Amino acid sequence: MEIGTIPTAMLSSDRIRRIHLIGVCGTAMAALAAMLQERGYEITGSDSAMYPPMSDFLARKKIRTVEGFAAANLQPAPDLVVVGNALSRGNPEIEFVLNFKIPYTSLPGAIKDFLLPGKTSVVVTGTHGKTTTTSMISWILHNAGYHPSFLIGGIAENFQSSYGLGDGSHFVIEGDEYDSAFFDKGAKFLHYLPDVAAIGNVEFDHADIYPDLEAVRQQFRRFVNLIPQRGFLAVGADSPSAVEVSRNSFCARETFGLDAENHWSARNIRFEGDRLAFDLLYRKKLFRAIRLALLGVYNVRNALAATAVLNRLGVPEDDIRDGMETFQGVRRRLQFLAETGGIRIYEDFAHHPTAVRETLRALRSSLHPARLWAIYEPRSATSRRNVFQREITEALAEADCIAVPPLYKPEKVPEGERLDLTRLIDDLKAMGKAAWNPEGVEGIILRVCSEARAGDMIVILSNGGFAGIYEKLPAALRDRQET
């Protein structure tokens, strides 16, 4: 179904030729830079540290960048500056922009003004699963010949990219509830002019900007209030907060979840070979039998959300099934890294307790390791805080062996709010788990090399680079085999 077009952009983009991005090495900012360049704009960018993989990506795209922030980077003055949300007052480029009244916007503001006009905006939101669901929808539309544009918070394996500019009528975008910029503390997804939307789940997160769950829910209520009457909303009914924030929607609404009372549900969930198989139901009747090259019941929910959206967009049932079965997942989402000496190693982006728990359960129930190791880095603003002290302990207890390094940049979190790692390890040991708090990545590798054995499975859980452990640990285990 064609939902229609959206209003003209607020910015007069026909007068803009050169755009400068401050903080260009962020994943989303780099993708935006490439998309704007492909649209014909002259793009420059700066960042405090230019590092792979995004520095390599920008170099391949031949986008002119400079390391370090300086007023000279904006001379001659660009027509527009896009300010990354990690930057604040005191940055010399921001001060130059404000002093000389150079037009500026945020990343989501630029997406709204330059990429969404004339498109049906398909926005996927939620605390968990939005990257995979956005990737699913984008791939299935592409595979079915709809030529969508898309912007995803990760690398979709089918595209080997986090973005695409198609000539079709749909723009599929991952809607993040984090704030937009130092001058705009509203959630990013409030800029995305949703025509069709999904809310997978709503939980407390981003403790650095939201005081409690109610503050998060309020951002989602504001998002729901932006969907027009002619639009559509798919809601994850397994999340009470998602149901609550969607109650006053003005558009058509359908629910999805494991319970058969939902509009979209699943039954007979099982693991067949290397495939997650289930029967996908619509209003309690079989829609299609699905086989995914993914693990975890949470990915059944992601598939239900994607199907609800795609069905509303008019994608034929067989095209939905074919796209699901050829979907290759998202990089760093329960991705196999290596096997050596009978030990399998995976990596996952999980850092919130719910995501950690579901990832560990998926591995144990699907692959049945002799022992399951969780190497967990508390790196995000929320995971470094004690707001989830009990919850992360319970989540990590799904594993048999747990290693947790010291907190990443603890000085960024007030001392009284920091996750108590000593208590975390002691509580896990009291639950009968083998748990350690080694000094850094090298200490973790030494512990794993001395303790791990054939039949074990290791998953590295972090939303960052984790000091290169993804390459270092497999190499160390291979070296152990050879000595």
C-alpha positions in Angstrom: 0.0 0.0 0.0 1.3 3.5 -0.8 1.0 5.7 2.2 1.7 9.0 0.4 4.3 11.8 0.5 5.5 14.0 3.3 5.8 17.7 3.6 8.6 19.7 1.9 11.8 20.2 3.8 12.2 23.1 6.3 15.7 23.9 4.9 15.9 25.4 1.5 18.2 22.6 0.2 18.4 24.1 -3.3 20.6 26.9 -1.9 22.9 24.4 -0.1 26.0 23.1 -1.8 28.7 22.5 0.8 27.9 20.7 4.1 30.4 20.1 6.9 29.8 17.4 9.5 31.3 17.8 13.0 31.9 14.4 14.5 31.9 12.7 11.1 33.6 9.4 12.3 30.5 8.2 14.1 28.7 5.3 12.4 25.5 7.2 11.6 27.3 10.5 10.7 29.6 8.7 8.3 26.7 7.1 6.6 24.9 10.4 6.4 28.0 12.0 4.9 28.1 9.3 2.2 24.4 9.6 1.4 24.6 13.4 1.1 27.6 13.1 -1.2 25.7 10.6 -3.4 22.9 13.2 -3.6 25.4 15.7 -5.1 26.5 17.8 -2.1 30.1 18.7 -1.4 30.9 17.1 1.9 33.7 17.7 4.4 34.0 16.5 8.0 36.1 16.6 11.1 36.4 14.5 14.3 38.6 14.3 17.3 39.9 10.8 16.4 39.7 9.2 12.9 39.8 5.5 13.4 38.8 2.3 11.6 36.4 1.1 10.4 34.7 4.5 9.7 37.9 6.3 8.8 38.5 3.7 6.2 34.9 3.9 5.0 35.2 7.7 4.6 38.4 7.4 2.7 36.9 4.9 0.3 34.1 7.3 -0.3 36.7 10.0 -0.9 35.1 12.3 1.6 37.5 15.0 2.7 38.1 14.8 6.4 40.4 16.3 9.0 41.4 15.0 12.4 40.9 17.4 15.2 38.4 20.3 15.7 39.4 23.8 14.7 37.7 26.9 13.5 39.9 26.7 10.4 38.0 23.6 9.3 35.0 25.8 8.6 36.8 28.4 6.4 35.6 29.2 3.9 32.3 28.8 5.7 30.0 25.9 4.5 26.4 26.5 3.7 25.3 24.1 6.5 26.9 22.4 9.4 25.6 19.0 10.9 26.5 18.7 14.5 27.0 15.2 16.0 25.1 14.5 19.2 28.3 13.6 21.2 29.5 17.2 20.9 28.8 20.2 23.2 29.6 23.8 23.8 33.3 24.6 24.0 34.0 22.7 20.8 35.9 25.3 18.6 33.9 24.4 15.5 30.6 24.8 17.4 31.7 28.1 18.8 32.6 29.3 15.3 29.2 28.3 14.0 27.4 30.1 16.7 29.6 33.2 16.6 29.2 33.7 12.8 25.6 32.4 12.5 26.4 29.6 10.1 23.2 27.5 9.5 23.4 24.3 11.5 21.3 21.2 12.2 21.5 17.8 13.9 22.0 14.4 12.2 18.2 13.6 12.5 17.4 17.1 11.3 19.5 16.6 8.2 17.9 13.2 7.5 14.5 14.8 7.7 15.3 17.8 5.5 17.5 16.1 2.8 16.5 12.4 2.7 12.8 12.0 3.7 10.9 14.4 1.5 8.8 12.6 -1.1 9.3 9.2 0.6 7.1 6.9 2.7 9.0 7.0 6.0 9.2 3.6 7.7 10.5 4.0 11.2 11.5 1.1 13.4 11.9 1.9 17.2 12.3 0.1 20.5 14.9 -0.5 23.2 16.0 -3.8 21.6 15.9 -5.4 18.1 15.5 -2.3 16.0 18.7 -2.7 14.0 17.8 -6.3 13.0 14.2 -5.4 12.3 15.2 -2.4 10.2 17.6 -4.6 8.3 15.0 -7.2 7.7 12.5 -4.8 6.3 15.1 -3.1 4.1 16.4 -6.4 2.7 12.9 -7.8 2.0 11.8 -4.6 0.2 15.0 -4.7 -1.8 14.7 -8.4 -2.6 11.1 -8.0 -3.7 12.1 -5.2 -6.2 10.9 -2.1 -4.3 14.3 -0.4 -4.3 14.1 1.2 -0.9 16.4 3.7 0.7 17.5 2.8 4.2 19.7 3.9 7.2 20.5 1.3 9.8 22.6 1.4 13.0 24.7 -1.5 12.0 26.1 -3.3 8.9 23.4 -5.4 7.2 25.2 -8.5 5.9 22.9 -8.7 2.8 24.0 -5.2 1.7 27.5 -5.1 3.4 26.4 -1.6 4.3 24.5 0.4 6.8 22.8 2.6 4.2 21.4 2.6 0.7 19.8 5.1 -1.6 17.2 3.5 -3.8 14.9 5.0 -6.3 11.8 3.5 -4.7 9.2 5.2 -2.6 10.2 3.9 0.8 12.8 5.1 3.3 13.4 2.6 6.1 15.2 4.0 9.1 16.1 2.9 12.6 14.6 5.3 15.1 16.8 5.9 18.1 15.3 7.4 21.3 18.7 9.0 22.3 18.8 12.8 22.1 19.6 14.6 18.9 22.2 17.3 19.7 23.4 19.7 22.4 20.7 22.1 21.1 18.0 19.5 20.7 17.4 17.2 23.6 14.4 15.5 22.0 14.7 11.9 20.8 16.1 11.4 17.3 13.1 9.5 16.1 10.9 12.6 16.6 12.4 14.0 13.4 11.6 11.1 11.1 8.1 12.0 10.0 6.8 8.4 10.4 4.2 7.1 8.0 4.6 3.4 9.0 6.2 2.5 12.3 7.0 -0.3 14.7 7.7 -0.2 18.4 9.3 -3.5 19.4 9.6 -2.9 23.1 10.1 -0.1 25.6 12.5 -0.5 28.6 14.6 1.8 30.7 17.9 2.7 29.0 20.2 5.7 28.4 20.5 6.5 32.1 22.8 9.4 31.2 19.9 11.4 29.8 16.7 9.8 31.1 16.0 9.7 34.9 13.5 6.8 34.8 11.4 4.6 32.6 8.5 7.1 32.6 10.8 9.6 30.9 11.6 7.1 28.2 8.0 6.2 27.7 7.1 9.9 27.3 9.5 10.1 24.3 7.7 7.1 22.7 4.3 8.7 23.3 5.5 11.8 21.5 6.6 9.6 18.6 3.3 7.8 18.4 1.5 11.2 18.4 3.4 12.0 15.1 2.0 9.1 13.1 -0.8 10.4 10.8 -4.3 8.9 10.8 -3.5 7.4 7.4 -0.4 5.7 8.8 0.2 2.4 10.6 1.8 1.2 13.8 3.0 -2.3 14.7 3.3 -2.8 18.5 5.2 -5.5 20.4 2.6 -6.8 22.8 5.1 -8.8 24.8 6.3 -5.4 26.2 3.7 -3.8 28.5 5.3 -0.4 28.1 5.1 -0.6 24.3 1.4 -1.3 24.6 0.9 1.5 27.0 2.7 4.2 24.9 0.7 3.2 21.8 -2.8 3.3 23.3 -3.7 6.8 22.1 -2.5 6.4 18.5 -4.7 8.0 15.8 -3.6 5.5 13.1 -4.4 1.8 12.4 -2.5 -0.4 14.9 -1.7 -4.1 15.0 0.1 -6.1 17.7 2.7 -8.8 17.4 4.1 -11.2 19.9 4.3 -14.9 21.0 0.7 -15.0 22.3 -1.8 -16.2 19.7 -4.2 -13.4 20.7 -2.1 -10.9 18.9 -2.7 -9.9 15.3 0.7 -11.4 14.4 2.0 -14.4 16.4 4.2 -17.5 16.1 3.8 -21.1 17.0 5.9 -24.3 16.9 9.2 -22.4 17.4 12.0 -24.8 16.9 15.6 -25.2 15.7 16.1 -27.1 12.4 19.8 -27.7 11.6 21.2 -24.2 11.5 17.8 -22.5 11.1 15.3 -21.0 13.5 11.9 -22.3 12.2 8.4 -21.3 13.2 4.9 -20.9 11.8 4.0 -17.2 11.4 0.3 -16.5 12.0 -2.0 -13.6 11.2 -5.2 -13.5 13.2 -4.6 -17.1 14.3 -4.3 -18.4 10.7 -1.1 -19.6 9.1 0.5 -16.8 7.1 3.7 -18.6 6.1 6.1 -21.1 7.5 9.4 -19.3 8.1 13.0 -20.5 8.5 15.6 -17.9 9.6 19.4 -18.1 9.6 19.3 -16.6 13.1 19.2 -17.7 16.7 17.0 -16.6 19.5 13.3 -16.2 20.2 13.8 -12.5 20.2 14.5 -12.8 16.5 11.0 -14.4 16.1 9.6 -11.2 17.5 11.8 -9.1 15.1 10.4 -11.2 12.2 6.9 -10.6 13.4 7.4 -6.9 13.6 8.9 -6.8 10.1 6.1 -8.9 8.6 3.4 -6.7 10.1 5.1 -3.6 8.5 5.7 -5.3 5.2 2.2 -6.7 4.9 0.8 -3.2 5.5 3.1 -1.9 2.7 1.5 -4.4 0.4 4.5 -6.7 -0.1 3.3 -10.2 -1.3 3.4 -13.0 1.3 5.8 -15.2 -0.7 8.2 -12.2 -1.1 8.1 -11.7 2.6 8.9 -15.4 3.2 11.7 -15.5 0.6 13.2 -12.4 2.0 13.2 -13.8 5.5 14.8 -17.0 4.5 17.6 -15.2 2.6 18.2 -12.6 5.3 21.8 -12.9 6.6 21.6 -10.9 9.8 23.5 -7.9 11.0 27.2 -7.7 11.8 28.0 -7.9 15.5 24.6 -9.3 16.3 25.4 -12.8 17.6 28.0 -13.2 14.9 30.3 -16.3 14.7 33.9 -15.3 15.0 36.0 -18.4 15.1 36.4 -22.0 16.3 39.7 -23.4 17.6 40.4 -26.5 19.6 36.7 -27.3 19.8 35.9 -23.8 21.3 33.5 -21.7 19.4 33.6 -17.9 19.8 30.8 -15.4 19.0 30.4 -11.7 19.4 27.3 -9.7 20.2 26.4 -6.0 20.6 24.4 -6.7 23.8 25.0 -4.5 26.8 21.5 -3.9 28.3 20.6 -6.7 30.8 17.6 -7.9 28.7 19.7 -8.2 25.6 22.5 -10.0 27.5 20.0 -12.5 29.0 18.3 -13.2 25.7 21.6 -13.7 23.8 22.9 -16.2 26.4 19.6 -18.1 26.4 19.6 -18.2 22.6 23.1 -19.8 22.5 22.4 -22.3 25.2 19.1 -23.4 23.9 20.1 -23.6 20.3 23.7 -24.8 20.3 23.9 -26.7 23.7 27.5 -25.9 24.7 29.2 -27.9 27.4 29.9 -24.6 29.1 28.9 -21.1 28.2 31.3 -18.2 28.7 30.2 -14.6 28.8 32.9 -12.0 28.4 31.0 -8.8 29.2 32.3 -5.2 28.9 30.2 -2.6 30.8 30.8 0.2 28.3 27.6 2.1 27.5 26.4 5.0 29.7 23.8 2.8 31.3 25.8 -0.5 31.7 28.5 1.4 33.7 25.8 2.5 36.2 24.5 0.5 39.1 20.9 1.2 38.1 20.9 -2.4 36.7 23.2 -3.9 39.3 20.8 -6.8 40.1 19.5 -7.2 36.6 22.9 -7.6 35.0 23.9 -10.1 37.6 20.9 -12.2 36.9 21.4 -11.9 33.1 25.1 -12.9 33.3 24.1 -15.9 35.5 22.7 -17.5 32.4 26.3 -18.3 31.6 28.6 -20.8 33.4 31.8 -18.7 33.3 31.9 -14.9 33.4 34.7 -12.5 32.9 34.2 -8.7 33.3 37.0 -6.1 32.9 37.2 -2.9 34.8 34.7 -0.2 33.9 35.3 1.7 30.7 36.1 5.4 31.5 34.7 5.2 35.0 35.4 8.9 35.5 32.5 9.6 33.2 30.1 8.2 35.8 29.6 9.7 39.3 31.3 7.4 41.8 28.1 6.7 43.7 26.3 5.6 40.5 29.0 3.2 39.2 28.4 -0.5 38.7 29.9 -2.3 41.6 32.1 -4.9 39.9 33.3 -6.5 43.2 29.7 -7.1 44.2 28.8 -8.3 40.7 31.6 -11.0 40.8 30.8 -12.0 44.4 27.1 -12.3 43.7 27.8 -14.5 40.6 30.1 -16.7 42.7 27.4 -17.1 45.3 25.1 -18.3 42.6 27.6 -21.1 41.8 29.2 -19.4 38.8 32.9 -19.2 37.8 33.4 -15.4 37.7 36.4 -13.2 37.4 37.3 -9.5 37.2 40.7 -9.6 35.4 42.7 -6.5 34.9 41.9 -5.6 31.3 41.7 -7.6 28.1 45.1 -9.3 28.5 44.0 -10.6 31.8 40.8 -12.0 30.3 42.7 -13.7 27.6 45.1 -15.3 30.0 42.1 -16.6 32.1 40.3 -18.0 29.1 43.4 -19.7 27.7 44.0 -21.4 31.1 40.4 -22.4 31.7 38.6 -23.0 28.4 38.3 -26.4 26.9 36.8 -28.2 23.9 33.0 -28.0 23.9 32.9 -24.6 25.5 31.3 -21.6 23.8 32.4 -18.0 24.3 30.4 -14.9 23.6 32.0 -11.5 23.8 29.4 -8.9 24.7 30.1 -5.2 24.2 28.9 -2.2 22.2 32.4 -1.0 21.5 35.9 -2.0 20.3 36.7 -3.8 23.6 40.5 -3.2 23.1 40.6 -5.5 20.2 39.6 -8.7 22.0 37.6 -9.9 19.0 40.9 -10.6 17.2 43.2 -11.1 20.1 41.3 -13.9 21.8 40.9 -16.3 18.8 44.6 -15.7 18.0 45.6 -16.5 21.6 43.6 -19.7 21.6 45.1 -20.7 18.2 48.5 -20.1 19.6 47.6 -22.3 22.6 46.8 -25.1 20.3 50.1 -24.9 18.5 52.3 -25.0 21.6 
